[in-house]
Amino acid sequence: MTPYLAQAQDALTRAELLADDPLWLILLKVVVVMLIGPIMTIGLIVGERKIVGRMQNRPGPNRVGPGGSLQSLADAIKLPFKEQIIPDTADRKVYFMAPVIAVVPALIGLAAIPFGPEVSIFGERTVLQLIELPVGVLLILAGASVGVYGIVLAGWSSGSPYPLLGGLRSAAQVISYEIAMGLSIIGVALYAQSLATGEIVAAQQNGWYFYLLLPSFVIYLISMVGETNRAPFDLPEAESELVGGFHTEYSSMKFAMFFLAEYTNMVIVSAFATTLFLGGWMAPWPLSAIGGGVLNTGWWPLLWFFGKMLIVLFGFIWLRGTLPRFRYDQFMKLGWKVLVPIGLIWVVVISAIRAVRTDAEVSTGQILLVGGIVIVVLVLLTLLLPEKQVPEDDSVPITGGGYPVPPLDLKVPETTPRRKALRAKAKSAKKQPAAVSSGKENTDGDV
């Protein structure tokens, strides 16, 4: 056991250290945690513009500040002075409350994230975390779920069809992908045997969960992109379909608050992924073995935590610059028919593995080997089995009005001889009166 782990066992628990924090230290932590979201949003916007510009073979922002580094700061100063336009059909109270409801849960979610181990701040022993709850994971999930209420209310209160459609899409999106995200977190809770974020990080001292629970990690990554309404899952604000989506009718600071909420949610889900699957503030191997774990003490873990978080955030930007937007039916099919069933099956597999490890002496390597063989066999069966032949629908297609439409390959039967005779007789009957009248005209003309 490394010295820093033995020291952590002898020391007070994280919850006890946080309970002993003086009032000034608590207020200092609150201010720092509340500033992490806005500060990282400013840097993330500049980084995203530069990276996407590089992917698209263009320079990106390069005018304001050195290399365009102050572009987001200039935008933040400009937005409060923009004109505030309020639609006449808007519900004003809800219209003003919606951005606040969207941004506050996003800022609160960082409170339960452990950024580092025990440190000393102005002589006071504490941990780099604001609160340590036995159900800290549920607090973060609840904050992510409440934020969608702001989007739905923004779409409804604007009094416009496009924001309403964007709000409805966002609600369906969060419901679909929150389930898949919850299923991915169940595997972590079963392995760590805790829902406290600090204990989950400590449980990964012998191995990070991103390779022990690879299906859970992949499901979480896909779900976090869908939950934050980012490309290729940015359907609630699809410009080509809904103009601007739920924030079409917003401007000035209210629009900036939605922007802040979106990027702060990206920071939260990235920090959450780091905590659950990437070892949290622990140094990556082989750095963790240097000096008996000295790089996992003091302020060094802040560097590892934010480094991992920036890697996950880069994945957001990479997806935006690479993949096209999904269709709405494709998006919902992926959530309900792929992620949720796989998540349920994986939870059953993890439960069985935990039961086997508890009742029998089986190593983790043996379990991973058997699980890998099973996964490979299932993939091969899926690829080798023939596709199910779907019978063609022989029913007559109908239009939106409900009237039957003839098929494109319709063949008109030939006319029967009796029908031909009747048609010829009718034509001859029509010609006879015309001939009689023309004869009378000629007679009158001769007279």
ROMAR-932637 format. One record per residue (C-alpha): residue in three letters; x, y, z; residue number from 1. Coordinates in steps of 0.25 Angstrom, whole numbers. Each point is the difference from the previous one (the first is absolute). Example, Ala and Ser with C-alpha at 12.3 -4.5 7.8 and 13.67 -1.06 7.14 Angstrom:
2
+-----+-------+-------+-------+-----+
!  aa !     X !     Y !     Z !   i !
+-----+-------+-------+-------+-----+
! ALA !    49 !   -18 !    31 !   1 !
! SER !     6 !    14 !    -2 !   2 !
+-----+-------+-------+-------+-----+
//
This chain:
447
+-----+-------+-------+-------+-----+
!  aa !     X !     Y !     Z !   i !
+-----+-------+-------+-------+-----+
! MET !     0 !     0 !     0 !   1 !
! THR !     6 !    14 !    -4 !   2 !
! PRO !     3 !    10 !    12 !   3 !
! TYR !   -11 !    10 !    -5 !   4 !
! LEU !   -11 !   -11 !     1 !   5 !
! ALA !     5 !    -5 !    14 !   6 !
! GLN !     0 !    15 !     4 !   7 !
! ALA !   -14 !     2 !    -5 !   8 !
! GLN !    -5 !   -12 !     8 !   9 !
! ASP !     6 !     5 !    13 !  10 !
! ALA !    -5 !    14 !    -2 !  11 !
! LEU !   -14 !     5 !     1 !  12 !
! THR !   -11 !    -3 !   -10 !  13 !
! ARG !    -3 !    10 !   -11 !  14 !
! ALA !   -14 !     3 !     6 !  15 !
! GLU !     6 !     2 !    14 !  16 !
! LEU !    11 !    10 !    -6 !  17 !
! LEU !   -11 !     7 !    -7 !  18 !
! ALA !    -9 !     1 !    13 !  19 !
! ASP !    12 !     7 !     7 !  20 !
! ASP !     2 !    11 !   -11 !  21 !
! PRO !    -2 !    14 !     6 !  22 !
! LEU !   -10 !     9 !    -6 !  23 !
! TRP !    10 !     9 !    -8 !  24 !
! LEU !     6 !   -13 !    -7 !  25 !
! ILE !   -14 !    -5 !    -3 !  26 !
! LEU !    -3 !    14 !    -7 !  27 !
! LEU !    13 !    -1 !    -7 !  28 !
! LYS !    -3 !   -13 !    -6 !  29 !
! VAL !   -14 !     4 !    -4 !  30 !
! VAL !     5 !    12 !    -7 !  31 !
! VAL !    11 !    -8 !    -7 !  32 !
! VAL !   -10 !   -11 !    -4 !  33 !
! MET !   -10 !    10 !    -6 !  34 !
! LEU !    11 !     6 !    -8 !  35 !
! ILE !     5 !   -13 !    -6 !  36 !
! GLY !   -11 !    -1 !   -10 !  37 !
! PRO !     0 !    15 !    -5 !  38 !
! ILE !    15 !     0 !    -1 !  39 !
! MET !     1 !   -13 !    -7 !  40 !
! THR !   -11 !     4 !    -9 !  41 !
! ILE !     7 !    12 !    -5 !  42 !
! GLY !    13 !    -8 !    -3 !  43 !
! LEU !    -8 !   -12 !    -6 !  44 !
! ILE !    -7 !     9 !   -10 !  45 !
! VAL !    13 !     6 !    -5 !  46 !
! GLY !     6 !   -14 !    -1 !  47 !
! GLU !   -12 !    -6 !    -7 !  48 !
! ARG !     0 !    11 !   -11 !  49 !
! LYS !    15 !    -1 !    -2 !  50 !
! ILE !     0 !   -16 !     0 !  51 !
! VAL !   -12 !     0 !   -10 !  52 !
! GLY !     6 !    10 !    -8 !  53 !
! ARG !    13 !    -8 !    -1 !  54 !
! MET !    -9 !   -12 !    -4 !  55 !
! GLN !    -7 !     8 !   -11 !  56 !
! ASN !    13 !     6 !    -5 !  57 !
! ARG !    -2 !    14 !     4 !  58 !
! PRO !     7 !     9 !    11 !  59 !
! GLY !   -12 !     2 !    10 !  60 !
! PRO !     0 !    12 !     9 !  61 !
! ASN !    13 !     8 !    -1 !  62 !
! ARG !    -3 !    14 !     2 !  63 !
! VAL !    -4 !     3 !    14 !  64 !
! GLY !    12 !    -3 !     9 !  65 !
! PRO !    13 !    -8 !    -2 !  66 !
! GLY !    -5 !   -11 !   -11 !  67 !
! GLY !   -14 !     4 !     3 !  68 !
! SER !     0 !    -5 !    15 !  69 !
! LEU !    -8 !    11 !     5 !  70 !
! GLN !   -12 !    -2 !   -10 !  71 !
! SER !    -9 !    -6 !    10 !  72 !
! LEU !     3 !    11 !    10 !  73 !
! ALA !    -4 !    10 !   -11 !  74 !
! ASP !   -13 !    -7 !    -3 !  75 !
! ALA !    -3 !    -1 !    15 !  76 !
! ILE !     2 !    16 !     1 !  77 !
! LYS !    -9 !     2 !   -12 !  78 !
! LEU !   -12 !    -9 !     3 !  79 !
! PRO !    -5 !     8 !    12 !  80 !
! PHE !    -1 !    13 !    -9 !  81 !
! LYS !    -8 !    -7 !   -11 !  82 !
! GLU !   -15 !     3 !    -2 !  83 !
! GLN !    -9 !    -8 !     8 !  84 !
! ILE !   -12 !    -4 !    -9 !  85 !
! ILE !   -12 !    -7 !     7 !  86 !
! PRO !   -11 !    -6 !    -9 !  87 !
! ASP !   -14 !     6 !     2 !  88 !
! THR !    -5 !   -14 !     2 !  89 !
! ALA !    10 !    -4 !    10 !  90 !
! ASP !    -4 !    -4 !    15 !  91 !
! ARG !     9 !    11 !     6 !  92 !
! LYS !     2 !    -6 !    14 !  93 !
! VAL !     4 !   -14 !    -5 !  94 !
! TYR !     7 !     6 !   -12 !  95 !
! PHE !    10 !     7 !    10 !  96 !
! MET !     1 !   -12 !    10 !  97 !
! ALA !     3 !   -10 !   -11 !  98 !
! PRO !    15 !     4 !    -2 !  99 !
! VAL !     2 !     0 !    16 ! 100 !
! ILE !    -6 !   -14 !     1 ! 101 !
! ALA !     9 !    -5 !   -11 ! 102 !
! VAL !    13 !     6 !     6 ! 103 !
! VAL !    -1 !    -2 !    15 ! 104 !
! PRO !     0 !   -15 !     0 ! 105 !
! ALA !    12 !     0 !    -9 ! 106 !
! LEU !     8 !     8 !    10 ! 107 !
! ILE !    -5 !    -8 !    12 ! 108 !
! GLY !     5 !   -14 !    -6 ! 109 !
! LEU !    14 !     3 !     2 ! 110 !
! ALA !    -1 !     1 !    15 ! 111 !
! ALA !     0 !   -15 !     1 ! 112 !
! ILE !    12 !    -2 !    -9 ! 113 !
! PRO !    13 !    -4 !     7 ! 114 !
! PHE !    12 !     8 !    -6 ! 115 !
! GLY !    11 !    -5 !     9 ! 116 !
! PRO !     4 !    -7 !    13 ! 117 !
! GLU !     3 !     6 !    13 ! 118 !
! VAL !     8 !    13 !     0 ! 119 !
! SER !     3 !    12 !     9 ! 120 !
! ILE !    -6 !    14 !    -3 ! 121 !
! PHE !     6 !    11 !     9 ! 122 !
! GLY !     3 !   -10 !    10 ! 123 !
! GLU !   -14 !    -7 !     0 ! 124 !
! ARG !     0 !   -15 !    -4 ! 125 !
! THR !   -11 !    -3 !   -10 ! 126 !
! VAL !    -4 !    -7 !   -13 ! 127 !
! LEU !    -1 !     6 !   -14 ! 128 !
! GLN !   -15 !    -2 !     0 ! 129 !
! LEU !   -12 !     8 !     5 ! 130 !
! ILE !   -10 !   -10 !     5 ! 131 !
! GLU !     2 !   -16 !     2 ! 132 !
! LEU !   -14 !    -6 !     0 ! 133 !
! PRO !    -3 !   -15 !     1 ! 134 !
! VAL !    -8 !     2 !   -13 ! 135 !
! GLY !     8 !    10 !    -7 ! 136 !
! VAL !    -2 !    -7 !   -13 ! 137 !
! LEU !   -15 !     1 !     1 ! 138 !
! LEU !     2 !    15 !     3 ! 139 !
! ILE !     8 !     2 !   -13 ! 140 !
! LEU !   -11 !    -8 !    -8 ! 141 !
! ALA !   -11 !     8 !     6 ! 142 !
! GLY !     7 !    13 !    -3 ! 143 !
! ALA !     1 !    -4 !   -15 ! 144 !
! SER !   -14 !    -4 !     0 ! 145 !
! VAL !    -6 !    13 !     6 ! 146 !
! GLY !     8 !     8 !   -11 ! 147 !
! VAL !    -9 !    -5 !   -11 ! 148 !
! TYR !   -12 !     7 !     7 ! 149 !
! GLY !     6 !    14 !    -4 ! 150 !
! ILE !     1 !    -5 !   -14 ! 151 !
! VAL !   -15 !    -5 !    -1 ! 152 !
! LEU !    -5 !    13 !     7 ! 153 !
! ALA !     8 !     8 !   -10 ! 154 !
! GLY !    -6 !    -7 !   -12 ! 155 !
! TRP !   -14 !     1 !     6 ! 156 !
! SER !     0 !    15 !     5 ! 157 !
! SER !     6 !     6 !   -13 ! 158 !
! GLY !   -14 !    -2 !    -7 ! 159 !
! SER !     7 !    -4 !   -12 ! 160 !
! PRO !    -1 !   -14 !    -7 ! 161 !
! TYR !    15 !    -2 !    -3 ! 162 !
! PRO !     4 !     2 !    15 ! 163 !
! LEU !   -12 !    -9 !     4 ! 164 !
! LEU !     5 !   -11 !    -9 ! 165 !
! GLY !    14 !     1 !     5 ! 166 !
! GLY !    -5 !    -1 !    15 ! 167 !
! LEU !    -8 !   -12 !    -3 ! 168 !
! ARG !    12 !    -7 !    -7 ! 169 !
! SER !     9 !     4 !    12 ! 170 !
! ALA !    -9 !    -7 !    10 ! 171 !
! ALA !    -1 !   -12 !    -8 ! 172 !
! GLN !    15 !     0 !    -2 ! 173 !
! VAL !     3 !     1 !    15 ! 174 !
! ILE !   -10 !   -11 !     4 ! 175 !
! SER !     5 !   -10 !   -10 ! 176 !
! TYR !    15 !     2 !     3 ! 177 !
! GLU !    -1 !     2 !    15 ! 178 !
! ILE !    -5 !   -14 !     1 ! 179 !
! ALA !    12 !    -5 !    -8 ! 180 !
! MET !    10 !     9 !     8 ! 181 !
! GLY !    -6 !    -6 !    13 ! 182 !
! LEU !     2 !   -14 !    -4 ! 183 !
! SER !    14 !     3 !    -3 ! 184 !
! ILE !     2 !     6 !    14 ! 185 !
! ILE !    -6 !   -13 !     6 ! 186 !
! GLY !    12 !    -8 !    -4 ! 187 !
! VAL !    10 !    10 !     7 ! 188 !
! ALA !    -9 !     0 !    12 ! 189 !
! LEU !     0 !   -15 !     1 ! 190 !
! TYR !    15 !    -1 !    -1 ! 191 !
! ALA !     3 !    12 !     9 ! 192 !
! GLN !   -11 !    -4 !    10 ! 193 !
! SER !    -3 !    14 !     2 ! 194 !
! LEU !    -7 !    13 !    -6 ! 195 !
! ALA !    10 !    10 !     6 ! 196 !
! THR !     9 !     6 !   -10 ! 197 !
! GLY !    12 !     0 !     9 ! 198 !
! GLU !    -1 !   -15 !     3 ! 199 !
! ILE !    -2 !    -3 !   -15 ! 200 !
! VAL !    13 !     7 !    -2 ! 201 !
! ALA !     7 !    -8 !    11 ! 202 !
! ALA !    -6 !   -13 !    -5 ! 203 !
! GLN !     8 !     2 !   -13 ! 204 !
! GLN !    14 !     0 !     6 ! 205 !
! ASN !     2 !   -14 !    -5 ! 206 !
! GLY !    -6 !     2 !   -14 ! 207 !
! TRP !    -8 !    11 !    -7 ! 208 !
! TYR !   -14 !    -4 !    -4 ! 209 !
! PHE !     1 !     4 !   -14 ! 210 !
! TYR !     6 !   -13 !    -4 ! 211 !
! LEU !    -6 !    -9 !    11 ! 212 !
! LEU !   -14 !     5 !    -4 ! 213 !
! LEU !     2 !     4 !   -15 ! 214 !
! PRO !   -14 !    -2 !    -4 ! 215 !
! SER !    -5 !     9 !    11 ! 216 !
! PHE !    11 !    11 !    -4 ! 217 !
! VAL !    -4 !    -1 !   -15 ! 218 !
! ILE !   -15 !     2 !     4 ! 219 !
! TYR !     3 !    11 !     9 ! 220 !
! LEU !     8 !     8 !   -11 ! 221 !
! ILE !   -11 !    -2 !   -10 ! 222 !
! SER !   -11 !     4 !    11 ! 223 !
! MET !     8 !    12 !     5 ! 224 !
! VAL !     0 !     6 !   -15 ! 225 !
! GLY !   -15 !    -2 !    -1 ! 226 !
! GLU !    -3 !     6 !    13 ! 227 !
! THR !     8 !    13 !    -2 ! 228 !
! ASN !    -7 !     2 !   -14 ! 229 !
! ARG !    13 !     0 !    -7 ! 230 !
! ALA !     3 !    -4 !   -15 ! 231 !
! PRO !    -3 !   -10 !    -5 ! 232 !
! PHE !   -12 !     0 !     9 ! 233 !
! ASP !    -3 !    15 !     0 ! 234 !
! LEU !   -14 !    -3 !    -5 ! 235 !
! PRO !    -7 !    10 !    10 ! 236 !
! GLU !     7 !    12 !    -7 ! 237 !
! ALA !     2 !    -5 !   -14 ! 238 !
! GLU !     2 !    12 !    -8 ! 239 !
! SER !    -4 !    -6 !   -13 ! 240 !
! GLU !   -13 !    -5 !     6 ! 241 !
! LEU !    -4 !     9 !    11 ! 242 !
! VAL !     8 !    13 !    -2 ! 243 !
! GLY !     6 !     0 !    13 ! 244 !
! GLY !    -9 !    -9 !     8 ! 245 !
! PHE !    -4 !     3 !    14 ! 246 !
! HIS !     8 !    13 !     1 ! 247 !
! THR !    -5 !     6 !   -13 ! 248 !
! GLU !    -7 !    11 !     7 ! 249 !
! TYR !    11 !     3 !    10 ! 250 !
! SER !    11 !    11 !    -1 ! 251 !
! SER !     9 !     8 !     9 ! 252 !
! MET !     4 !    -6 !    13 ! 253 !
! LYS !   -12 !   -10 !     0 ! 254 !
! PHE !     7 !    -7 !   -12 ! 255 !
! ALA !    13 !     1 !     7 ! 256 !
! MET !    -5 !    -8 !    12 ! 257 !
! PHE !    -5 !   -11 !    -9 ! 258 !
! PHE !    14 !     0 !    -7 ! 259 !
! LEU !     6 !     0 !    14 ! 260 !
! ALA !    -9 !   -12 !     4 ! 261 !
! GLU !     4 !    -8 !   -12 ! 262 !
! TYR !    15 !     1 !     2 ! 263 !
! THR !    -1 !    -2 !    15 ! 264 !
! ASN !    -8 !   -12 !    -2 ! 265 !
! MET !    11 !    -5 !    -9 ! 266 !
! VAL !    10 !     3 !    11 ! 267 !
! ILE !    -8 !    -8 !    10 ! 268 !
! VAL !    -2 !   -12 !    -8 ! 269 !
! SER !    15 !     0 !    -4 ! 270 !
! ALA !     4 !     1 !    15 ! 271 !
! PHE !   -11 !   -11 !     3 ! 272 !
! ALA !     7 !    -9 !   -10 ! 273 !
! THR !    13 !     3 !     6 ! 274 !
! THR !    -5 !    -4 !    14 ! 275 !
! LEU !    -7 !   -12 !    -4 ! 276 !
! PHE !     9 !    -7 !   -10 ! 277 !
! LEU !    13 !     7 !    -1 ! 278 !
! GLY !     5 !    -1 !    14 ! 279 !
! GLY !    -4 !    14 !     4 ! 280 !
! TRP !    12 !     8 !     5 ! 281 !
! MET !    10 !   -12 !     0 ! 282 !
! ALA !    12 !     1 !    -9 ! 283 !
! PRO !     0 !    -9 !   -12 ! 284 !
! TRP !    10 !   -12 !     0 ! 285 !
! PRO !    12 !     1 !     0 ! 286 !
! LEU !     0 !    14 !     7 ! 287 !
! SER !    -7 !    -6 !    11 ! 288 !
! ALA !    11 !    -9 !     3 ! 289 !
! ILE !    11 !    11 !     1 ! 290 !
! GLY !     5 !     2 !    15 ! 291 !
! GLY !   -10 !   -10 !     6 ! 292 !
! GLY !   -12 !     9 !    -5 ! 293 !
! VAL !     5 !    14 !     3 ! 294 !
! LEU !    -7 !     5 !   -12 ! 295 !
! ASN !   -13 !    -4 !     6 ! 296 !
! THR !     2 !    10 !    12 ! 297 !
! GLY !    -1 !    15 !     2 ! 298 !
! TRP !    -5 !     8 !   -12 ! 299 !
! TRP !     5 !    -9 !   -11 ! 300 !
! PRO !   -13 !    -7 !    -1 ! 301 !
! LEU !    -6 !    12 !    -5 ! 302 !
! LEU !     8 !     0 !   -12 ! 303 !
! TRP !    -4 !   -15 !    -3 ! 304 !
! PHE !   -14 !     3 !     2 ! 305 !
! PHE !    -1 !    12 !    -9 ! 306 !
! GLY !     9 !    -7 !   -10 ! 307 !
! LYS !   -10 !   -12 !    -1 ! 308 !
! MET !   -12 !     9 !    -1 ! 309 !
! LEU !     6 !     8 !   -11 ! 310 !
! ILE !     2 !   -13 !    -8 ! 311 !
! VAL !   -15 !    -3 !     2 ! 312 !
! LEU !    -4 !    14 !    -4 ! 313 !
! PHE !     9 !    -1 !   -13 ! 314 !
! GLY !    -9 !   -12 !    -4 ! 315 !
! PHE !   -12 !     9 !     0 ! 316 !
! ILE !     7 !     9 !   -10 ! 317 !
! TRP !     5 !   -11 !    -8 ! 318 !
! LEU !   -14 !    -6 !    -2 ! 319 !
! ARG !    -5 !    14 !    -4 ! 320 !
! GLY !    10 !     2 !   -10 ! 321 !
! THR !    -1 !   -14 !    -6 ! 322 !
! LEU !   -14 !    -6 !     0 ! 323 !
! PRO !   -13 !     5 !    -6 ! 324 !
! ARG !   -12 !     2 !     8 ! 325 !
! PHE !    -9 !   -12 !     2 ! 326 !
! ARG !   -14 !    -1 !    -4 ! 327 !
! TYR !   -10 !     0 !    11 ! 328 !
! ASP !    -5 !   -14 !    -2 ! 329 !
! GLN !    14 !    -5 !    -1 ! 330 !
! PHE !     4 !     7 !    13 ! 331 !
! MET !   -12 !    -6 !     8 ! 332 !
! LYS !     2 !   -14 !    -6 ! 333 !
! LEU !    15 !     1 !     5 ! 334 !
! GLY !    -5 !     3 !    14 ! 335 !
! TRP !   -11 !    -9 !     2 ! 336 !
! LYS !     3 !   -12 !    -9 ! 337 !
! VAL !    15 !     0 !     2 ! 338 !
! LEU !     6 !     7 !    12 ! 339 !
! VAL !   -11 !    -4 !    10 ! 340 !
! PRO !    -1 !   -15 !    -4 ! 341 !
! ILE !    16 !    -1 !     0 ! 342 !
! GLY !     0 !     7 !    14 ! 343 !
! LEU !   -10 !    -9 !     6 ! 344 !
! ILE !     7 !   -12 !    -5 ! 345 !
! TRP !    13 !     5 !     5 ! 346 !
! VAL !    -5 !     3 !    14 ! 347 !
! VAL !    -5 !   -15 !     1 ! 348 !
! VAL !    14 !    -4 !    -5 ! 349 !
! ILE !     7 !     8 !    11 ! 350 !
! SER !    -9 !    -5 !    11 ! 351 !
! ALA !     3 !   -14 !    -4 ! 352 !
! ILE !    15 !     3 !     0 ! 353 !
! ARG !    -1 !     6 !    14 ! 354 !
! ALA !    -8 !   -12 !     5 ! 355 !
! VAL !    11 !    -9 !    -6 ! 356 !
! ARG !    11 !     8 !     6 ! 357 !
! THR !    -7 !     0 !    14 ! 358 !
! ASP !    -3 !   -15 !     0 ! 359 !
! ALA !    12 !    -6 !    -7 ! 360 !
! GLU !    15 !     3 !    -1 ! 361 !
! VAL !     1 !     6 !   -14 ! 362 !
! SER !    10 !    11 !    -4 ! 363 !
! THR !    -4 !    12 !    -8 ! 364 !
! GLY !     8 !    -4 !   -12 ! 365 !
! GLN !    -7 !   -13 !    -1 ! 366 !
! ILE !   -13 !     7 !     0 ! 367 !
! LEU !     4 !    10 !   -10 ! 368 !
! LEU !     5 !   -12 !    -9 ! 369 !
! VAL !   -13 !    -7 !     1 ! 370 !
! GLY !    -8 !    12 !    -2 ! 371 !
! GLY !     9 !     4 !   -13 ! 372 !
! ILE !    -3 !   -13 !    -6 ! 373 !
! VAL !   -15 !     1 !     2 ! 374 !
! ILE !     0 !    14 !    -6 ! 375 !
! VAL !     8 !    -5 !   -12 ! 376 !
! VAL !    -9 !   -12 !    -2 ! 377 !
! LEU !   -12 !     9 !     1 ! 378 !
! VAL !     6 !    10 !   -10 ! 379 !
! LEU !     3 !   -11 !   -10 ! 380 !
! LEU !   -14 !    -6 !     1 ! 381 !
! THR !    -6 !    13 !    -3 ! 382 !
! LEU !     9 !     2 !   -12 ! 383 !
! LEU !    -2 !   -14 !    -6 ! 384 !
! LEU !   -14 !    -2 !     2 ! 385 !
! PRO !    -8 !     3 !   -12 ! 386 !
! GLU !    -9 !    12 !     0 ! 387 !
! LYS !   -15 !    -2 !     3 ! 388 !
! GLN !    -8 !     1 !   -13 ! 389 !
! VAL !   -11 !    11 !     2 ! 390 !
! PRO !   -12 !    -4 !    -8 ! 391 !
! GLU !    -4 !    11 !   -10 ! 392 !
! ASP !   -13 !     7 !     4 ! 393 !
! ASP !   -11 !    -2 !   -11 ! 394 !
! SER !   -10 !    10 !     5 ! 395 !
! VAL !    -3 !    12 !    -8 ! 396 !
! PRO !     7 !    12 !     5 ! 397 !
! ILE !    -8 !    12 !     4 ! 398 !
! THR !     2 !    14 !     0 ! 399 !
! GLY !    -1 !    10 !    12 ! 400 !
! GLY !   -15 !     2 !    -3 ! 401 !
! GLY !    -3 !   -15 !     1 ! 402 !
! TYR !    -4 !    -2 !   -15 ! 403 !
! PRO !     6 !   -13 !    -7 ! 404 !
! VAL !    11 !     3 !   -10 ! 405 !
! PRO !     2 !    -9 !   -12 ! 406 !
! PRO !    14 !    -7 !     0 ! 407 !
! LEU !    10 !     5 !   -10 ! 408 !
! ASP !     1 !   -13 !    -8 ! 409 !
! LEU !   -15 !    -1 !    -2 ! 410 !
! LYS !    -4 !    -7 !   -13 ! 411 !
! VAL !   -14 !     5 !    -6 ! 412 !
! PRO !    -7 !   -12 !    -6 ! 413 !
! GLU !    -4 !     0 !   -15 ! 414 !
! THR !   -14 !     5 !    -5 ! 415 !
! THR !    -9 !   -12 !    -2 ! 416 !
! PRO !    -7 !    -1 !   -15 ! 417 !
! ARG !   -13 !     3 !     6 ! 418 !
! ARG !     5 !    13 !     6 ! 419 !
! LYS !     6 !     4 !   -13 ! 420 !
! ALA !   -13 !    -2 !    -7 ! 421 !
! LEU !    -7 !     9 !    10 ! 422 !
! ARG !    10 !    11 !    -2 ! 423 !
! ALA !     0 !    -1 !   -15 ! 424 !
! LYS !   -16 !     1 !     0 ! 425 !
! ALA !     1 !    12 !    10 ! 426 !
! LYS !     9 !     7 !    -9 ! 427 !
! SER !    -8 !    -2 !   -12 ! 428 !
! ALA !   -13 !     5 !     7 ! 429 !
! LYS !     8 !    13 !     4 ! 430 !
! LYS !     4 !     3 !   -15 ! 431 !
! GLN !   -14 !    -2 !    -6 ! 432 !
! PRO !    -7 !    13 !     6 ! 433 !
! ALA !    12 !     8 !    -5 ! 434 !
! ALA !    -1 !    -5 !   -14 ! 435 !
! VAL !   -15 !     3 !     0 ! 436 !
! SER !     2 !    15 !     5 ! 437 !
! SER !    11 !     2 !   -10 ! 438 !
! GLY !    -9 !    -4 !   -12 ! 439 !
! LYS !   -11 !    10 !     5 ! 440 !
! GLU !    10 !    11 !     0 ! 441 !
! ASN !     4 !    -3 !   -15 ! 442 !
! THR !   -15 !     0 !    -4 ! 443 !
! ASP !    -3 !    13 !     6 ! 444 !
! GLY !    13 !     6 !    -6 ! 445 !
! ASP !    -5 !    -4 !   -14 ! 446 !
! VAL !   -13 !     6 !     1 ! 447 !
+-----+-------+-------+-------+-----+
//
